[in-house]
Amino acid sequence: MLPVVLYGSETWSLTLREECRLRGFENRVLRRIFGPKRGEVTEECKRLRKEELNDLYASPDIIRVIKQEERDVQAV
């Protein structure tokens, strides 16, 4: 997912609103990939929270990757 979303991101100047929208997009995609979580006792399906998604998906979040690429471009 990251290579497609990050194409050309080294030239972006992110605003706070864009950061929030990218985080929301990332969470929606991860929820779709990992699906709902079943409760251990009730077997009830519920949506995964941000923290649970971060635990399942071991890569750094999309904003951190974009900011690192910005720093790499500025260093050159």
C-alpha positions in Angstrom: 0.0 0.0 0.0 2.7 2.5 0.9 4.5 2.8 -2.4 1.3 3.7 -4.3 0.2 6.3 -1.7 3.7 7.8 -1.2 4.4 8.3 -4.9 5.8 11.8 -5.2 5.3 12.5 -1.5 8.8 14.0 -1.2 7.5 17.1 -2.8 4.4 17.5 -0.7 4.1 20.1 2.0 1.6 18.5 4.4 -0.9 20.6 6.3 -2.4 19.3 9.6 -5.7 18.6 7.8 -3.9 16.5 5.1 -2.1 14.6 7.9 -5.4 13.8 9.5 -6.9 12.7 6.2 -3.9 10.4 5.4 -4.1 8.8 8.9 -7.8 8.2 8.4 -7.2 6.7 5.0 -4.4 4.4 6.4 -6.7 3.3 9.2 -9.6 2.5 6.8 -7.3 0.5 4.6 -5.9 -1.5 7.5 -9.3 -2.1 9.0 -10.4 -3.5 5.6 -7.3 -5.7 5.4 -7.5 -7.1 9.0 -11.3 -7.2 9.3 -13.4 -7.0 12.4 -12.2 -8.3 15.8 -14.3 -10.9 17.6 -14.8 -10.6 21.3 -13.3 -13.5 23.3 -16.3 -14.0 25.6 -19.3 -12.8 23.5 -18.0 -13.6 20.0 -19.3 -10.2 19.0 -17.7 -8.4 16.1 -16.3 -5.0 16.7 -14.1 -2.5 14.8 -10.4 -2.4 15.5 -9.1 0.7 17.2 -6.0 2.7 16.1 -3.8 1.1 18.8 -4.9 -2.4 17.8 -4.2 -1.6 14.1 -0.7 -0.3 15.0 0.0 -3.5 16.9 -1.0 -5.7 14.0 0.7 -3.6 11.3 4.4 -3.4 12.3 5.4 -0.7 9.8 5.8 3.0 10.7 2.7 5.1 10.0 2.4 7.0 6.8 3.0 10.4 8.2 6.3 9.4 9.8 7.4 7.9 6.4 6.5 11.1 4.5 8.3 13.4 7.0 11.4 11.1 6.9 11.4 11.4 3.1 11.1 15.2 3.3 14.2 15.3 5.6 16.1 13.0 3.3 15.4 15.3 0.3 16.4 18.4 2.3 19.6 16.8 3.3 20.7 16.3 -0.3 
